[in-house]
Amino acid sequence: MRAVWSFWTKPFKDFRTATWASEKHHLLGWVLSFETARKHYPETSLVTDTEGARMLIDGIGLDFTHVSTELDALSGHDTGWWALGKLYAYRAQREPFVHLDTDVFLWKPLPPHVAAASVFAQNPEEFIVGSSCYRPEEFEFIKEVSGGWIPEEWEWCRSEYGQVQKAACCGIIGGNRLDFIGYYADLGIRYIEDERNQFGWSMVHNKAEHNILFEQYLLGACIEYHRRRPDSPFNDIDDRYLFDSWGDAFEPDAAARVGYTHLIGGAKCDAQIAEHLEERVRQDYPGHYERCVSYLESSAAAVL
């Protein structure tokens, strides 16, 4: 199984730089995520753009087995839809893989029953429409007033399950059914890029906070829809999860048992966590630590 990361630099600069305590800790996160995962999955891949490759390969020296700059194709896209970079990376895979967010650290390999699944993710998420960070109803309203398009899988799940909906947290995502994963990722890409939706997207404020619909909600909808269609080539999809629930994923004993850390949300800005991250990289990967420091110093000098 191949370990994969993706990095579309433009939305990170526009919206997400502040999610880390500092740019130094962002780079250290890359080091720790890459180095912990490749102990278990030596074949590694980075899907990025030219600027991302310059930073991660030339700058801090991460030694990926494969590097693609195909995210240069997103140079003209709205950076509010940051999930596009991840979806493009999922769609590009041609062998079983696990995609990791930069703030995910794998201290152990994935359990065999998870790694063998058609598709896997961090944990399932169930939410109540109107009381969640998932807000599919807003996009359905946009369709009504703008004449746009929504995937059939999405509309079916909303009709079938009403107010209680399902999604999948994609701190990690991957699997063995590349045809299904490619289909789902392409569907999310088409939904964002479709010309019929562009007028509707112009009415969306704070696009960045809605990306979980295209990535995590749509994945859950595709799984649910196709497994209930006898004529679908994906009706035998087997979805599995590293954790049984969101709560389980962030319960310390459960996370330690499977050897998994995800610095979600504000954790990346926590001063104590940032200190621990810096100390771990300095101790375990001193060469990379010095490369990060040197890269930041040279980047600062270039601006002056």
Number of C-alpha atoms within 10 A of each C-alpha: 17 21 22 28 23 25 23 25 23 19 20 15 11 12 14 13 14 15 16 21 18 14 14 16 20 21 24 27 24 19 22 24 22 27 22 16 24 18 13 16 18 14 16 21 22 25 26 25 23 15 17 21 21 13 18 21 15 14 18 24 17 18 15 18 12 12 18 16 17 16 22 17 11 15 12 7 14 15 21 20 20 25 23 26 24 24 21 22 24 26 19 17 20 13 13 18 24 26 25 25 23 22 20 22 24 22 18 15 16 18 12 8 11 20 22 18 19 21 25 26 26 24 23 22 17 17 15 14 16 13 9 10 13 22 18 20 13 12 18 17 13 20 18 11 11 16 13 20 19 20 14 13 20 22 14 15 21 19 10 13 10 11 15 13 19 22 23 28 22 20 20 23 23 28 24 20 19 20 15 21 25 19 15 24 24 18 23 24 21 15 18 22 16 13 12 16 19 14 15 19 18 10 11 14 10 11 15 16 14 21 18 22 21 22 23 23 23 23 27 24 24 24 24 21 19 18 16 12 12 10 9 11 12 20 15 14 17 17 18 21 22 23 19 13 16 15 11 14 23 17 11 11 11 15 16 14 9 17 15 20 18 21 19 14 11 11 16 22 18 13 11 11 15 21 12 11 18 17 15 15 20 15 11 12 15 13 13 20 22 14 17 24 15 14 20 18 11 12 13 10 9 8 6 5
